[in-house]
Amino acid sequence: MLLPRIKTFLLIFITLFTVSCGKSKKSKHTPEITHTSQLPAGWYTQDKQKLSEEIDLYLASAKKAFDVTIDPIAIKALIVPHAGHYYSGLCAATAYQTLQNQNAIPDRKNTHINRVIILAPSHTHFFNGVSLPYYTTYQTVLGDLKVDTNAIKTLSKKENFFKQFPEAHMQEHAIEIQLPFLQKTIADFKIIPLIIGHIKDITGYYEIADQIKKIMTDQTLIVISSDFTHFGKNYDFAPFTKNILYNIRFLDSLAVQAITAQSLNLFNNVLLETHTTICGQEPIKVFLALLESQAFGQHDILDARLACYYTSAQIPGARQNNLLNSSVLLDNIPDSSISNSVSYVSLLFTKQQLITQKKQDRLTGYEKKALIKLARTTVQNELEAPTERIQDHLLVPVVSPGIEQKVGVFVTINTKNTNNNGLRGCIGRIISNDPLYKTVLAMSKAAAFNDTRFKPVTKNELPNLVFDISVLSKPERIASADDIIIGKHGIIMTKLGLNNHPLGAAVFLPQVPVENHWNLETTLEYLSEKAGFEKNAWQKDCAFEVFEGFEIKE
């Protein structure tokens, strides 16, 4: 590793010597300097073919486990981890997969993006401001990447912030670890690798953002390279000794909420109040300043999506045949198994608004899995002795815009390997004014312990139960039962009395008649009986509302 560094320093010295000792004529061309990848095999595979196959596998695994439905052209920024691929590869891949054009054959690479600005922290050197690259080419295992030297010249005009600190780039893994993923997901692009050092005051972030705005176009992608909470003695940060993983996730959740709220001030306050150790906090602050200064368009608001979250402490138990089991990856682990931990988060920011997507696409694959895990964990926690129960706020997944939606929710609990006769509880809210995650938490408790049709769930039967979450749209009144579409509509039937006074009501979720192979008439007969009336009660003096929904199954 020493020889490439000596060559690099010699190139820098020769370049500087040529510029300072040459004749008075100024060169019109930027000297060609190549920076060679520095990371050893422990970070990622160093063989070109094997690395290419490895990245493909990460991307395929991410799509299978944590799919995100999004328009790749609408994506403007990613926050991704920068640990070795063994640790954070799957998490990073959940964000990078969204750049791919699913209709392109054969490699599905993004052809829209032509410039990538990488905002990275400095792990080895302290300096003030932003370190520009001293090189014009980044030589990687998968091939050379050209630096956008014209963009670098534009940035360098603001000399009080943008300078060259070559030593900062020598061993900075936060940039290099991103390059193979970019090369595998984008067809043709130049890079602008920026290392963010110490920024003296809050106004500095906005000044830096104003300069970066000058080199941004609609075809520019911003990549913010950051890991999140570093816990343990190795990082001199161990503020809790009980429910460690839950507490780490809560700290990360506070940070993610501030970032997705797109508030530099709020993010700063989280750092000051929690002291959480986010190594890429400086690049994140620059990105938040970019968002606040409307760098992505004066009238464009970016929506955030959480693509993935897990910690290094969860990896050993989840690794199977060199891949990570996504279901196990979300499991809690005992405090005794956590001495040190680093958190990995993948966030994407897009011009595609959440409200414009299909209802089932408004949650990412990760968020769906996290909500199902919340349902089970909530019931399991309630079955513990009161002194051993974890506070509800620690049970909640990382809070993101997806799970903050205010929608109706039903939680259904069934016994494994049975049909509807194995129902153990089903309670929900057709309309909810609470965030989705709070409604799931409350309805999980209600379905397990407050459904009067059944005895409360016991601890012994919990392993033999399966959870199902139905996320619902707002109900709409229909003219008659003839407008009901089996398989599409959930149904609310209300029996009316004198002056249309409601005498009773019942609800079926959209999947109920499908699972029971009922036609419309049979469905309405059962619905009438569920409401406490004769089976033909639906035929007269009834009002009907319908809603749609989708299921998240365990």
C-alpha positions in Angstrom: 0.0 0.0 0.0 3.0 2.3 0.6 4.2 2.4 -3.1 1.0 3.9 -4.6 1.0 6.6 -1.9 4.6 7.5 -2.7 3.7 7.7 -6.4 0.7 9.9 -5.6 2.7 12.3 -3.5 5.4 12.5 -6.2 2.7 13.4 -8.7 1.3 16.1 -6.5 4.8 17.5 -5.9 5.7 17.4 -9.6 2.5 19.2 -10.5 2.9 21.9 -7.8 6.6 22.3 -8.8 5.6 22.7 -12.5 3.0 25.3 -11.8 5.1 27.4 -9.4 8.5 27.1 -11.2 7.3 27.3 -14.8 7.4 30.4 -17.0 4.9 33.2 -16.6 2.5 31.5 -19.0 -0.4 29.9 -17.2 -1.5 26.4 -18.3 -5.0 26.3 -19.8 -5.3 22.6 -18.9 -5.6 20.8 -15.6 -2.7 18.4 -15.1 -3.8 14.8 -15.3 -3.4 13.1 -12.0 -4.6 9.6 -11.1 -5.7 8.6 -7.6 -5.6 4.9 -7.0 -8.0 3.0 -4.8 -6.5 2.5 -1.4 -8.8 0.1 0.4 -7.6 -3.5 1.0 -9.7 -6.6 0.4 -11.2 -6.4 3.9 -13.4 -3.6 2.7 -14.5 -5.2 -0.6 -13.5 -7.7 -3.2 -10.4 -6.6 -5.2 -11.0 -8.8 -8.2 -12.9 -7.0 -11.0 -15.1 -9.9 -12.0 -15.8 -11.1 -8.5 -16.6 -7.5 -7.3 -19.0 -7.0 -10.2 -20.8 -10.3 -9.4 -20.8 -9.4 -5.7 -22.4 -6.0 -6.3 -25.0 -7.6 -8.6 -25.8 -10.0 -5.8 -26.2 -7.2 -3.2 -28.5 -5.3 -5.6 -30.6 -8.5 -6.3 -30.8 -9.3 -2.6 -31.9 -5.7 -1.8 -34.6 -5.8 -4.4 -35.9 -9.2 -3.0 -35.8 -8.2 0.7 -36.3 -4.5 0.7 -37.8 -3.4 -2.6 -38.6 0.3 -3.2 -41.0 1.4 -5.9 -39.8 4.7 -7.2 -39.1 6.5 -10.5 -35.2 6.4 -10.9 -35.2 9.7 -12.8 -36.9 11.5 -9.9 -34.2 10.5 -7.4 -31.9 13.5 -6.5 -30.0 12.3 -3.4 -29.0 9.3 -1.4 -27.7 8.9 2.1 -25.8 5.7 2.3 -23.4 3.9 4.7 -19.7 3.5 4.1 -18.6 0.5 6.1 -17.1 -2.5 4.4 -19.5 -4.4 2.0 -19.6 -7.3 4.5 -21.3 -5.1 6.9 -23.2 -2.3 5.1 -23.3 -3.7 1.5 -27.0 -4.8 1.7 -28.1 -1.6 3.3 -26.3 0.5 0.7 -27.7 -1.6 -2.1 -31.3 -0.9 -1.0 -30.6 2.8 -2.0 -28.5 2.2 -5.1 -31.1 -0.3 -6.5 -33.5 2.6 -6.9 -31.3 4.2 -9.5 -31.6 1.3 -11.9 -33.9 1.4 -14.9 -35.9 -1.8 -14.5 -36.9 -1.7 -18.2 -33.4 -1.4 -19.6 -31.7 -4.5 -20.9 -29.3 -6.0 -20.0 -27.6 -4.1 -17.2 -30.5 -1.7 -16.3 -28.1 1.2 -15.6 -29.3 4.7 -15.1 -28.7 6.8 -18.2 -30.2 10.0 -16.8 -27.6 10.9 -14.3 -24.3 12.2 -15.7 -22.7 13.8 -12.6 -22.4 12.6 -9.0 -21.4 14.8 -6.1 -20.1 12.8 -3.2 -20.2 14.5 0.2 -18.0 12.5 2.6 -16.6 13.1 6.1 -12.9 13.0 6.9 -11.9 10.1 9.1 -8.1 10.7 9.2 -7.4 14.4 8.9 -8.7 17.6 10.5 -9.1 20.7 8.4 -11.5 23.6 8.0 -13.8 23.8 5.0 -14.1 21.4 2.1 -11.3 19.5 0.5 -11.4 19.4 -3.3 -9.8 16.4 -5.1 -6.2 16.9 -6.2 -6.7 14.3 -8.9 -8.5 14.2 -12.2 -9.1 10.4 -12.4 -10.1 7.9 -9.7 -8.7 4.5 -10.6 -11.0 1.8 -9.2 -11.2 -2.0 -9.4 -14.1 -1.7 -11.9 -12.4 1.0 -14.0 -11.4 4.6 -14.1 -13.8 7.4 -13.1 -13.2 11.0 -14.4 -13.5 13.9 -12.1 -15.6 16.8 -13.4 -12.7 19.3 -13.4 -14.9 22.2 -14.7 -17.1 21.8 -11.7 -14.1 21.7 -9.4 -12.9 25.0 -10.9 -16.2 26.6 -10.2 -16.2 25.4 -6.5 -12.6 26.6 -6.0 -13.5 30.2 -6.7 -14.9 30.4 -3.2 -11.4 30.0 -1.7 -12.4 30.6 1.9 -14.2 27.2 2.0 -13.1 25.1 -1.0 -9.4 24.2 -1.0 -7.1 21.2 -1.7 -6.0 19.1 1.2 -4.5 16.1 -0.7 -3.7 14.1 2.5 -7.5 14.0 3.3 -8.2 12.1 0.2 -5.3 9.6 0.6 -7.1 7.1 2.9 -10.7 8.2 2.9 -12.9 5.1 2.6 -16.1 7.1 2.7 -15.7 8.1 -0.9 -14.1 4.9 -2.3 -16.6 2.5 -0.8 -19.4 4.2 -2.8 -17.8 4.0 -6.2 -18.4 0.3 -7.1 -22.1 0.7 -6.4 -22.2 3.9 -8.6 -20.4 2.2 -11.4 -22.8 -0.7 -11.4 -26.0 1.4 -11.4 -25.2 4.5 -13.5 -24.1 4.2 -17.2 -21.9 7.2 -17.8 -21.0 9.9 -15.2 -18.3 12.1 -13.7 -17.6 12.5 -10.0 -17.1 15.4 -7.8 -15.7 13.9 -4.6 -15.8 16.4 -1.7 -14.6 15.8 1.8 -16.3 18.0 4.4 -14.1 19.1 7.2 -14.8 21.4 10.2 -17.3 24.2 9.5 -16.9 26.9 12.1 -20.5 28.2 12.3 -23.9 27.5 10.9 -23.7 30.1 8.2 -20.8 28.2 6.6 -23.0 25.3 5.6 -25.3 27.7 3.6 -22.3 29.4 2.0 -21.0 26.0 0.9 -24.4 25.0 -0.3 -24.8 28.2 -2.4 -21.5 27.4 -4.2 -22.4 23.7 -4.8 -25.8 24.9 -6.2 -23.9 26.4 -9.1 -22.7 23.1 -10.4 -26.0 21.2 -10.0 -28.3 20.3 -12.9 -31.3 18.1 -13.2 -28.9 15.3 -14.1 -26.9 15.6 -10.9 -27.1 13.0 -8.1 -25.9 13.9 -4.5 -24.5 11.0 -2.5 -24.0 11.6 1.2 -21.7 9.1 2.8 -22.4 8.4 6.4 -22.8 5.8 9.1 -25.0 6.6 12.0 -24.7 5.9 15.8 -21.3 4.3 16.8 -22.0 2.6 20.2 -19.5 1.0 22.6 -16.1 1.5 24.2 -14.4 1.5 20.8 -16.2 4.8 20.1 -16.3 6.2 23.6 -20.0 6.3 23.5 -22.1 4.0 25.8 -24.8 6.1 27.4 -27.0 3.1 28.2 -26.5 -0.5 29.4 -30.0 -1.9 29.1 -32.2 -2.4 26.0 -29.1 -1.4 24.1 -30.4 -2.1 20.6 -33.7 -0.4 21.2 -32.0 2.7 22.6 -29.6 2.8 19.6 -32.5 2.7 17.2 -34.3 5.4 19.1 -31.2 7.7 18.7 -31.0 6.9 15.0 -34.7 7.5 14.7 -34.4 11.0 16.1 -31.7 11.8 13.6 -33.6 10.4 10.7 -36.7 12.3 11.6 -34.7 15.5 11.7 -33.1 14.7 8.3 -36.4 13.8 6.6 -37.9 17.0 8.1 -35.2 18.7 6.0 -34.2 20.9 8.9 -30.5 21.7 9.6 -31.5 23.4 12.9 -33.5 20.4 14.0 -30.7 18.0 13.1 -28.2 20.2 14.9 -30.4 20.1 18.0 -30.6 16.3 17.9 -26.8 16.1 17.9 -26.4 18.5 20.7 -29.1 16.9 22.9 -28.2 13.2 22.3 -24.5 13.4 21.5 -25.1 10.6 19.1 -22.0 9.7 17.1 -22.9 10.2 13.4 -19.6 10.3 11.5 -21.1 11.9 8.5 -22.9 14.7 10.3 -20.9 17.4 8.5 -21.9 16.2 5.0 -25.5 15.7 6.2 -25.5 19.3 7.4 -24.3 20.5 4.0 -27.0 18.5 2.3 -29.7 19.9 4.6 -28.4 23.4 3.8 -28.8 22.5 0.1 -32.4 21.4 0.7 -33.3 24.5 2.6 -31.7 26.7 -0.1 -33.9 25.1 -2.8 -30.9 23.7 -4.6 -33.1 21.1 -6.3 -35.5 23.6 -7.8 -37.3 26.6 -6.5 -40.7 25.0 -6.7 -39.6 21.4 -6.1 -40.0 19.7 -2.8 -38.1 16.4 -2.2 -39.8 13.6 -0.5 -37.7 11.2 1.7 -38.0 7.4 1.7 -36.3 5.1 4.3 -34.9 2.1 2.3 -33.2 0.2 5.0 -31.9 0.3 8.6 -29.9 -2.2 10.7 -26.8 -2.3 12.9 -23.5 -4.2 12.8 -24.4 -6.0 16.0 -27.4 -7.7 14.2 -25.3 -9.0 11.3 -23.7 -12.2 12.9 -27.1 -13.7 13.7 -28.6 -12.8 10.3 -25.8 -14.0 8.1 -26.6 -17.2 6.2 -24.4 -18.5 3.4 -22.6 -15.2 3.0 -26.0 -13.4 2.7 -28.1 -11.6 5.2 -31.5 -13.0 6.1 -33.7 -9.9 6.0 -36.2 -11.2 8.5 -33.6 -12.2 11.1 -31.8 -8.9 10.5 -34.6 -7.0 12.1 -34.6 -9.1 15.3 -33.6 -7.8 18.6 -30.4 -9.2 20.2 -29.6 -9.4 23.9 -27.6 -6.7 25.6 -24.8 -9.3 26.4 -24.2 -9.7 22.7 -23.6 -6.0 22.1 -20.2 -4.6 23.0 -19.8 -2.3 20.0 -22.2 -1.4 17.2 -22.4 0.8 14.2 -25.8 1.8 12.6 -26.4 1.8 8.9 -29.2 3.8 7.2 -30.2 4.2 3.6 -32.4 7.2 2.7 -33.4 8.5 -0.7 -34.7 11.9 -1.6 -37.0 12.1 -4.7 -39.1 14.6 -6.6 -41.8 11.9 -6.8 -44.3 12.8 -4.1 -45.5 10.1 -1.8 -49.2 11.0 -2.3 -48.9 10.4 -6.1 -47.9 6.7 -5.7 -50.1 3.6 -5.4 -51.1 3.0 -1.8 -49.0 -0.2 -1.5 -46.0 1.7 -2.9 -46.1 4.4 -0.4 -44.2 2.1 2.0 -40.8 0.7 1.2 -40.1 -3.0 1.6 -38.1 -2.2 4.7 -40.9 -0.2 6.3 -43.4 -3.0 5.7 -41.2 -5.5 7.4 -40.5 -3.1 10.3 -44.3 -2.6 10.9 -44.9 -6.4 11.0 -42.0 -6.8 13.4 -43.5 -4.0 15.5 -46.9 -5.8 15.7 -45.3 -9.0 17.0 -42.8 -7.3 19.3 -45.6 -5.2 20.8 -47.7 -8.3 21.7 -44.6 -10.1 23.0 -43.7 -7.2 25.1 -47.2 -7.0 26.7 -46.8 -10.7 27.7 -43.7 -9.9 29.8 -43.8 -9.1 33.5 -44.6 -5.4 34.0 -41.1 -4.7 35.4 -39.5 -6.3 32.3 -41.6 -4.4 29.7 -39.9 -2.0 27.3 -41.4 1.5 26.8 -43.5 1.8 23.7 -41.4 4.5 22.2 -38.4 2.1 22.1 -40.4 -0.6 20.3 -41.2 1.7 17.4 -39.0 1.3 14.2 -37.0 4.2 12.8 -39.6 6.8 12.2 -39.8 7.8 8.5 -42.4 9.7 6.4 -43.8 6.4 5.1 -44.8 5.1 8.6 -46.0 8.6 9.6 -48.9 8.5 7.2 -52.3 8.9 8.8 -54.3 6.0 7.5 -56.7 3.4 8.7 -55.2 0.1 10.0 -56.5 -3.3 11.0 -54.2 -5.9 12.7 -55.2 -9.5 12.3 -53.8 -12.4 14.3 -54.2 -16.0 13.1 -53.0 -19.4 14.2 -50.5 -20.9 11.8 -51.6 -23.5 9.2 -55.3 -22.7 9.6 -58.0 -20.9 7.6 -60.2 -18.2 9.0 -61.3 -20.6 11.8 -57.9 -20.0 13.3 -58.6 -16.3 13.8 -57.2 -15.1 17.2 -58.0 -11.5 17.0 -58.8 -8.7 14.5 -59.3 -5.1 15.5 -58.6 -1.8 13.7 -59.5 1.7 12.9 -61.1 2.5 9.5 -59.9 6.1 10.0 -57.0 7.1 12.2 -55.6 10.5 13.1 -52.5 8.9 14.5 -49.3 8.1 12.5 -49.4 4.6 11.0 -46.8 3.2 13.4 -48.8 4.4 16.5 -52.0 2.9 15.1 -50.2 -0.5 14.4 -48.9 -0.5 18.0 -52.3 0.2 19.5 -54.2 -2.2 17.3 -51.7 -5.0 17.9 -52.4 -4.8 21.6 -56.2 -4.5 21.0 -56.3 -7.5 18.6 -54.3 -9.7 21.0 -56.0 -8.8 24.2 -59.2 -6.9 23.7 -61.1 -8.7 20.9 -64.1 -9.9 23.0 -64.8 -12.8 20.6 -61.6 -14.6 21.9 -59.6 -15.2 25.0 -56.5 -13.0 25.3 -53.4 -14.3 23.5 -51.0 -16.2 25.8 -47.2 -16.3 25.8 -47.2 -20.1 25.0 -49.2 -19.7 21.8 -47.2 -16.7 20.5 -44.7 -18.7 18.4 -47.7 -20.4 16.6 -49.3 -17.1 15.6 -49.0 -15.0 12.5 -49.6 -11.3 12.1 -51.3 -9.5 9.2 -51.6 -5.7 8.8 -54.2 -4.2 6.5 -53.5 -0.5 5.5 -56.7 1.2 4.4 -57.9 4.1 2.3 -60.5 6.5 3.5 -64.1 5.0 3.2 -66.4 6.4 0.5 -70.2 6.2 0.5 -71.8 4.2 -2.4 -75.3 4.3 -3.8 -76.0 0.6 -3.3 -74.5 -2.8 -2.6 -74.4 -3.3 -6.3 -71.4 -1.0 -6.5 -69.3 -3.3 -4.3 -66.4 -5.1 -6.1 -65.4 -8.3 -4.3 -61.6 -8.5 -3.9 -61.1 -4.8 -4.3 -63.4 -3.2 -1.7 -63.6 -3.5 2.0 -67.2 -3.0 3.1 -68.8 -1.1 5.9 -72.5 -1.9 6.3 -74.7 0.2 8.6 -78.3 -0.9 9.5 -80.5 2.2 9.7 -83.7 2.7 11.8 -86.1 5.5 12.2 -84.8 8.9 10.8 -81.8 6.9 9.5 -80.6 6.4 13.0 -77.8 3.7 12.9 -78.8 0.5 14.7 -75.6 -1.4 14.2 -72.7 -1.9 11.8 -70.1 -4.4 10.7 -66.9 -4.3 8.6 -65.2 -6.8 6.3 -61.7 -6.2 5.0 -61.2 -6.6 1.2 -59.5 -10.0 1.6 -62.2 -11.6 3.8 -64.6 -12.7 1.0 -61.7 -13.7 -1.2 -60.1 -15.9 1.4 -63.5 -17.6 2.1 -64.5 -17.9 -1.6 -67.7 -15.9 -1.0 -69.7 -14.1 -3.7 -71.3 -10.7 -3.1 -74.5 -12.1 -1.7 -72.9 -14.5 0.6 -70.5 -11.8 1.8 -73.4 -9.5 2.6 -75.3 -12.2 4.5 -72.3 -12.9 6.7 -71.8 -9.1 7.2 -75.4 -8.8 8.3 -74.9 -11.6 10.9 -71.7 -10.0 12.1 -73.7 -6.8 12.7 -76.1 -8.7 14.8 -79.0 -9.0 12.4 -80.7 -11.7 10.2 -78.6 -12.7 7.2 -81.0 -10.9 4.7 -80.9 -7.6 6.7 -78.6 -6.1 4.1 -81.4 -6.0 1.5 -83.3 -3.2 3.2 -82.6 0.1 5.1 -78.8 -0.2 4.9 -76.0 2.2 4.0 -72.8 1.0 2.5 -69.3 2.5 2.4 -66.3 0.9 0.7 -62.6 1.3 1.1 -59.5 -0.2 -0.4 -56.4 -1.5 1.2 -53.4 -3.7 1.0 -51.9 -6.4 3.3 -48.6 -6.7 4.9 -48.2 -10.3 5.8 -45.7 -11.8 8.2 
